[in-house]
Amino acid sequence: MFIFVAGLPYDLDDAELEEIFEKFGTVKSAKVTLDKETGKSRGFGFVEMPDSTEANDAIENLNDISLGKKPLVVKAAEDRGGAAGGGGRGPSSGGQGGGYRPSGGGGFRDRDSRGGGGYNNGGGYNKDRKRY
């Protein structure tokens, strides 16, 4: 089971996140999400626990506790798949952009061009309306 964790202290690393959840059972992975440009924590992460009973116990016991200035938000992570495309906007116009979805939909949008069709089943990157 994948668990979403928000409200993490910005100096917390993957090993420390894993250590917190190991108190409730086996942790397959623990990853603090980092900002691509700065390399610093974004204050949230994901934990994978193979046993759903242990994962639910961790969620119940860790949600709303404070590790720093703000309380943690700990809940089951939402499914990232699906047929519909994601949100997002082009860099300069107000129109809807695309997104990445493993099973189609989404795309990339640039300036005033139309949104892309998707990553998996056609469409995709669309600059200057070359493909849509």
Buried (B, 14 or more C-beta within 10 A) or exposed (E): BBBBBBBBBEEBBBEBBBEBBBEBBEBEEBBBBBEEEEEEBBBBBBBBBEBEEBBBBBBEEBBEEEBEEEBBBBEEEEEEEBEEBBEBEBEEEEEBBBBBBEEBBBBBBBEEBBBBBBBBEEBBBBEEEEBB
